[in-house]
Amino acid sequence: MSAGHCSKNAGPDYTLDNGTFIGTHGSDIWGDADVDALSIRISNPSSDNLLYVSEFYSNRAMVTQRHDSAQTQGSVACRSARSGYTCGTIGSVNVNIGTDNGTLHHQWIADFGSSPGNSGGAVFVNATWMGIVSTGNSTDTGYSTVDRVEDAMNVSVCLTGSC
């Protein structure tokens, strides 16, 4: 998974920054929508269930997901994306965020900044996936939760390797 708006200038193949091929474009939703998400059909089995951290050269396995009901104001959230790894707390839940591409509905906001290029990065805590970075500024990051992505894209996230 990644941010849907990242697909607007992408080709059909997805690779990591280090050139490792991981898969092909599945589907995407972005703009005036409930989520900003992109599914990638994983073709490289060594890429399953992995969260690529910081500059995408290291990774960690995700083993579970945190549902919306457990992502409450004040709870811890971390972000890993191109600009690095950071943690903070969730400040707002289930809000609308205006973007250049329209309004993103049902977004969560955490109190750490994001830079250009961080879109599609993971929001997580420990080995628990929470969402996908959609938007941000120097102080806050908006993200689409895994629950919302599953609902909007009619997919089920598989983190066990046996799905």
C-alpha positions in Angstrom: 0.0 0.0 0.0 1.0 3.6 -0.6 -0.7 6.9 -1.0 -3.1 7.0 -4.0 -1.9 10.4 -5.2 1.6 8.9 -5.6 0.3 7.0 -8.6 -0.4 10.1 -10.7 3.1 10.3 -12.1 4.0 6.6 -11.7 4.3 3.8 -14.2 2.9 0.3 -13.8 5.9 -1.1 -11.9 6.8 -0.2 -8.3 10.3 -0.4 -7.0 12.1 0.7 -3.8 14.5 3.6 -3.9 17.3 1.1 -4.1 15.9 -0.4 -7.3 14.3 -3.6 -5.9 11.2 -4.5 -7.8 8.2 -5.2 -5.5 5.2 -5.3 -7.7 2.7 -3.7 -10.1 -0.1 -1.1 -9.8 -3.3 -2.5 -8.4 -5.8 0.3 -7.8 -5.9 3.7 -6.3 -8.2 6.2 -4.7 -7.4 9.9 -4.1 -8.7 13.4 -4.6 -12.1 14.1 -3.1 -12.4 10.7 -1.4 -12.5 8.9 1.9 -8.9 7.7 1.6 -5.7 8.4 -0.2 -4.5 4.9 -1.0 -2.8 2.8 -3.6 -2.7 -1.0 -3.7 0.4 -2.7 -5.1 0.2 -6.3 -6.4 3.2 -7.8 -4.7 5.2 -9.9 -7.1 8.4 -10.2 -5.0 7.6 -12.6 -2.1 10.4 -11.2 0.0 8.5 -7.9 0.1 5.4 -9.3 1.8 4.3 -7.7 5.2 7.3 -5.3 5.2 7.3 -1.7 6.3 10.1 0.2 4.6 11.6 2.6 7.0 13.3 5.9 6.5 15.2 5.9 3.2 13.6 2.6 2.2 16.9 0.7 2.6 15.8 -1.0 5.9 12.6 -2.6 6.8 10.6 -4.2 9.6 7.8 -6.7 9.5 4.3 -5.6 10.4 2.4 -8.4 12.3 -1.0 -6.8 13.1 -3.0 -3.7 12.4 -4.6 -1.2 14.8 -8.3 -0.6 14.2 -9.8 2.9 14.2 -11.5 2.4 17.6 -8.0 2.0 19.2 -6.5 5.0 17.5 -7.7 7.6 19.9 -6.6 11.2 20.6 -3.5 11.2 22.7 -2.4 7.7 21.7 1.1 7.1 20.2 1.7 7.0 16.5 5.0 6.9 14.5 5.8 7.7 10.9 8.5 6.3 8.7 9.0 7.9 5.3 11.7 9.5 3.2 12.5 12.2 5.7 13.0 9.7 8.5 11.4 8.1 11.5 9.5 10.1 14.2 6.8 9.5 16.8 4.2 11.7 18.4 0.6 11.5 19.4 -2.7 11.5 17.6 -4.3 14.9 17.9 -7.5 14.6 15.8 -9.6 11.6 14.6 -12.1 11.2 11.7 -11.7 14.8 10.3 -11.7 16.2 6.8 -8.5 17.7 5.3 -8.5 20.0 2.3 -5.7 19.2 -0.2 -4.8 20.5 -3.7 -6.6 17.4 -5.1 -9.9 17.8 -3.1 -11.1 17.0 0.4 -9.9 13.8 2.1 -12.6 12.6 4.5 -12.2 10.4 7.6 -8.5 11.3 8.2 -6.5 11.1 11.4 -3.9 13.8 12.3 -0.8 13.2 14.3 1.4 15.9 15.9 4.6 15.2 13.9 5.5 16.9 10.6 5.9 15.5 7.1 7.9 16.7 4.2 7.3 16.4 0.4 8.0 12.8 -0.5 6.7 11.4 2.7 3.3 10.5 1.2 2.7 6.8 1.2 4.9 6.3 4.2 3.6 4.1 7.0 2.0 5.2 10.3 2.5 2.5 12.9 3.6 1.7 16.5 6.0 -1.1 17.1 5.0 -3.9 14.6 1.4 -2.7 14.4 0.3 -0.9 11.2 -2.1 2.1 11.6 -2.3 3.9 8.3 -0.8 5.6 5.3 0.6 9.2 5.2 -1.6 11.3 3.0 -0.7 14.9 3.7 1.3 17.0 6.1 3.2 20.1 6.9 6.0 21.1 9.3 4.0 20.3 12.4 1.2 17.7 11.5 0.7 14.6 9.4 -2.7 13.5 8.0 -3.2 9.8 7.4 -5.7 7.3 6.1 -6.3 4.5 8.6 -6.0 0.9 7.6 -9.6 0.3 8.4 -10.7 3.1 6.1 -8.4 1.9 3.3 -9.8 -1.7 3.6 -13.4 -0.4 3.4 -12.9 2.1 0.6 -10.8 -0.2 -1.6 -12.7 -3.4 -0.7 -9.5 -5.2 0.2 -8.3 -7.0 3.3 -4.8 -6.4 4.5 -2.8 -9.6 4.9 0.0 -9.5 7.4 0.4 -13.1 8.2 1.9 -14.5 4.9 -0.8 -17.2 4.8 -3.7 -15.2 3.3 
